[in-house]
Amino acid sequence: MAARSPKTGPADDRDWYAWHAPYDDPDSGLSRRLSWVRDRIRVALDEAPPGAVRLISLCAGQGRDVLGVLPGHPRRDDVTARLVELDPRNTAVAAREAAAAGLRKVEVVTGDASRTSAYASLAPADVVLACGLFGNMSDAGIERMIGCCTQLCATGGTVVWTRGRQARGAPDLVPRICAWFEERGFERVWVSDPEYPECCGAHRFTAVPAPLEPDATIFIFTPYRPEA
């Protein structure tokens, strides 16, 4: 669950493999956020209609969210999943974990998660994970990506997303993010308590998905500024 794409630009020198280290601290904010994301994946799978379930994860990192749920979930064999991540160190971890759990229908792809072509054969999906992305985009970029979610998500499907409430010192954008989803045919399912600086939300798509634009750009990251 890391935000990583060629669209980050030349100023981005983050090590997205090392970025995962706080997950090993059960008291870290990332661990708390991960627990929320996993809970929302479980709920989405529990509520999915009988039959095949399609799941896509954008900037999947090491897949700790999906791979922390699927092995023990009763719907595991119904799920065909694609986890897209650029850093090959992270995809190696995810692929190893998926193989160890016997998840033969989980595909780990080393590639550009910002292109619609990465999801062409699975979209619209029943579960869409957009975790670790919104904190790396401009406000306009977030709104655009939410618009693209109407192509990625099936009717009745769920988008699980995250965004720090104090990302880069800016005002809390979570209410606007919820509004952008809800203006585009999504209904709010759950949003984490505002007392925490991390935020996870889940929105269910109630409209008809738009056709997936071929090889279009879903998002562009803004340059990383560690001082911000």
Residue, then its C-alpha position, 0 to 999 in steps of 0.5 A: m500500500a504505497a504510492r509509487s508511479p513514474k508520474t512522481g517526477p524527478a524531484d521525488d527521491r523517496d525510497w518506497y521500500a523503506w517507506h513500509a517500515p512503520y507497518d512493523d510498529p503496531d503503534s504507528g499511524l500507518s499500522r492503524r490506517l492499514s487495520w482500517v483498510r483491511d477491515r473495509i476490504r473484509v466488509a466489501l468482500d462479505e457484502a459482494p454478491p455470490g460469484a466472481v469478485r474482481l479487485i484492483s489495487l493502485c500503487a499496491g506497494q507490498g500488498r499488505d492490505v489485500l494479502g492481510v485479508l484474502p488468505g483467511h477470508p471465505r471468499r478468497d477463491d472467488v477473488t481475482a485481484r491485480l496489484v500494480e506497483l512500480d518498485p520491483r522490491n515491493t512487488a517481489v515481496a507481494a508476489r512471494e506472500a501471494a504464492a505462499a498463501g496459495l492465492r493463484k488468482v492474485e496477480v502482482v504487476t510491476g508497472d505504472a499504476s497511473r495508466t488505465s491500461a494496467y486495469a483494462s481486463l479487470a475494470p470495472a472491479d468490485v473492489v478498488l483500492a486507492c490507498g496511499l495516493f491522495g496525499n501525493m496529489s494536488d486537490a485538482g488531481i484528487e478530484r480528477m482521480i475520483g472521476c476516473c473511479t467511475q470507470l474503474c469501479a463496477t455498479g455496487g462496487t466499493v472504493v477504499w481510499t486513504r488521505g491524511r487529514q493534515a497532509r502537508g500541513a494543509p486543511d483537512l480535505v476529507p470532507r471535500i473528498c467525500a463530496w467529490f465521490e458523492e457528486r459522482g454517484f458514490e454513496r458513503v459507506w464509512v469514514s474513520d474517526p476525525e480524531y486521528p490524523e490518518c483517514c480511511g474511507a469507503h464509498r460504494f458506486t451506485a451508478v453505471p460505470a463509464p467506459l474505460e479510456p484506453d491508456a489514459t492517465i489516472f493520476i499525476f503525483t506532485p513533487y515530494r517536498p519533505e520540508a512541507 
